[in-house]
Amino acid sequence: MSEVFYRLNKYIERSMYPIDWYRNTAPVIMLPMQAFIAPDDFSVASQEVDIVKLFSEYVVSNYKAKFIYSVPNTVITTNLTTIPSRGNAFRYGYTLNGTDYHFDVAGGTNITWQGTKRYVIVSADGDTYELSEANTAEWIYCGNKVNSIKGGYLSYQYCKFIHFQSLQSLTDFGTGQTFYGSNNLTGRLTIPASMKTFSCWSWDFGFQSNITKITIQEGVEKLLGDDGFNGCDFQGVITFPNSLKEIGNRKFSSSSWGQGNGKGGITSIVFGSGIEKIGDGTFKNCYNLSGQLHIPASMVSVGIGTFLGTNYSSITSDSVNTPIFDNVLYNMSISGKIQANCSIRAYSGTISFMPGITEIQPYCFYNNINKTGSLTIPNTVTTLGESCFYNCTSLSGELVLGNALSTVVGSVSNMFTNTGFNLISGGNSIFNISDNVLYYLGVVGEVGAVYNAKNYTGALTLRSDTTIVWSNCFGNANRTGSLTLPNTLKIVSAFAFASSKFSGTVTLPASVITLGNYYPFADMKNINSIIIQCVNADIYWGNNPFGGCINVTNFELPVNYSSSFFDLRDISNNISASSINQSILNLASGTRTIYLGANKARLLAAYPLAETDANARDITIN
């Protein structure tokens, strides 16, 4: 290695002007860095790597990542005559005083490497370094000085094989999407026993359609980081070792994403005897998880939505911290709390709760279409979670709310969306009932309409102090008659009144400041008039807030309406020319675009100069 060290020193001596030095050297590059030798059991034959091809076609180093490949006792002097379409022939670099220097070696340059072993990684002498964005390397070998693996979307998209000599020094794996999109990686991912804590983050291995197996060796204790394997289409059974204590949030979620391509995803999971904690959404939307789920005695807590979207037929538990009651998994590790965590969708019948229950966690009964009958929330329950009964379509009759309710975990919207109740009763001053509508008053200054008894058929009288109508509150409501929005209303959320049966005129009062981005009044086929009184409201016309209201004949905008555009194309083709013309006249002058669709011809037939007059005010009519 003396020659290597000598050249390393010479290299550093020249580093004050590294760019000039690079430009003035002869086109023979000596790589003056310490080499770390690969294990003896690596061979050219077993890896099927063409050394010359690697040199001539792929970037094998970037910034702090120092890669180079060699053949035993051979000096490579291959002339690089072709620059590949993906950039320079290869890149190498070094770090000095915290500054990264890197050099691209172009096609036509002779590369000389005095190697003594095959397959080496090059790093600055005595320095640990990070693997970062070797984005065109097919084969990566990480020596025992690699302490950080980083990258981003498509950073390793051409990588076919990656091997770590040792993971003992690896302190940081990924900052998100490290191997996302690296679809050339195939086969099995092995997490070795030497790495007791394996952390990977947002889609570091996300959506790896060709990594179909994962092995977690005995000795691994924690799989940490959110979303690390999200979308990896692992196949069949995953058996977790007895040493494993904790699994992070959404770690294996959406494992069945590729099932449309004939891949089945995870079908079963087997926990070891040491598991203690599973994070939120860990196995969410692993649709092919089925059969029986067994929770070992060691389990302390199960996260929110951990098994959401799975298709288990039964669940058992040996843990006193996560018992089963009426086919519902509970968390009881926190003193004084009994939390309903998740139900098994396969079971039908009415819903009953464990005595003393204090909380129904988010998504607990989500999409449980087999649960039937009325629902009574016990008076011991203080907290409801977001979407806790979402799409329980067979629940009907009366919803009775307990008198101790005070808190919502997550969004208050969608807690009871798409249930079939026709009456709501009970509640208190925070979970308040008025005219078969549930209001949430837990935020100072807000009175939010949360849920309407879908199958109640009477007219609607909103509370006169209502400030928010939450998502889906009156979506598909069977109420009839006129819809009057109070002058206190500020926010109308997505799908708030979509496909409801209200008739007559919808008037947005001047108090409104925001309409939800998605279809708050869409498909209200019984209304015939839309009157907008809110001059400066944030209305996102691009997502058709009134789309599908096909029987509207009158549309009115307020004087000095200031939105940069509005769109009538998806509302109705029958809007009167007079109301459209007046709305255009009411627009504040300035750069604005309005979309009329088939209504434009009717407007110009009645008002031939409407477009000319609008253009003079810098308003475009399409």
JOBEL-V723948 format. One record per run of one state. SS is the DSSP state (alpha for helix, beta for strand, coil for the rest). FROM is the first residue (numbers start at 1). TO is the last residue. If there is no record, write none. Layout:
((SS;FROM;TO) (SS;FROM;TO))
This chain:
((coil;1;1) (alpha;2;13) (coil;14;14) (alpha;15;24) (coil;25;27) (beta;28;29) (coil;30;33) (beta;34;37) (coil;38;43) (alpha;44;47) (coil;48;50) (alpha;51;57) (coil;58;61) (beta;62;62) (coil;63;64) (beta;65;65) (coil;66;66) (beta;67;68) (coil;69;74) (beta;75;75) (coil;76;78) (beta;79;79) (coil;80;89) (beta;90;96) (coil;97;98) (beta;99;105) (coil;106;109) (beta;110;111) (coil;112;113) (beta;114;114) (coil;115;119) (beta;120;123) (coil;124;128) (beta;129;132) (coil;133;138) (beta;139;142) (coil;143;145) (beta;146;150) (coil;151;160) (beta;161;164) (coil;165;171) (beta;172;173) (coil;174;186) (beta;187;191) (coil;192;196) (beta;197;199) (coil;200;210) (beta;211;216) (coil;217;221) (beta;222;224) (coil;225;235) (beta;236;239) (coil;240;245) (beta;246;247) (coil;248;258) (alpha;259;261) (coil;262;265) (beta;266;270) (coil;271;276) (beta;277;278) (coil;279;289) (beta;290;295) (coil;296;300) (beta;301;302) (coil;303;310) (beta;311;317) (coil;318;323) (beta;324;325) (coil;326;327) (beta;328;331) (coil;332;338) (beta;339;343) (coil;344;348) (beta;349;349) (coil;350;358) (beta;359;360) (coil;361;370) (beta;371;371) (coil;372;372) (beta;373;376) (coil;377;382) (beta;383;385) (coil;386;394) (beta;395;401) (coil;402;406) (beta;407;409) (coil;410;419) (beta;420;426) (coil;427;430) (beta;431;434) (coil;435;436) (beta;437;440) (coil;441;447) (beta;448;452) (coil;453;467) (beta;468;469) (coil;470;481) (beta;482;482) (coil;483;490) (beta;491;492) (coil;493;502) (beta;503;508) (coil;509;513) (beta;514;515) (coil;516;526) (beta;527;532) (coil;533;537) (beta;538;538) (coil;539;540) (alpha;541;543) (coil;544;553) (beta;554;556) (coil;557;560) (beta;561;561) (coil;562;564) (beta;565;567) (coil;568;576) (alpha;577;586) (beta;587;587) (coil;588;591) (beta;592;595) (coil;596;598) (alpha;599;606) (coil;607;609) (alpha;610;616) (coil;617;618) (beta;619;621) (coil;622;622))
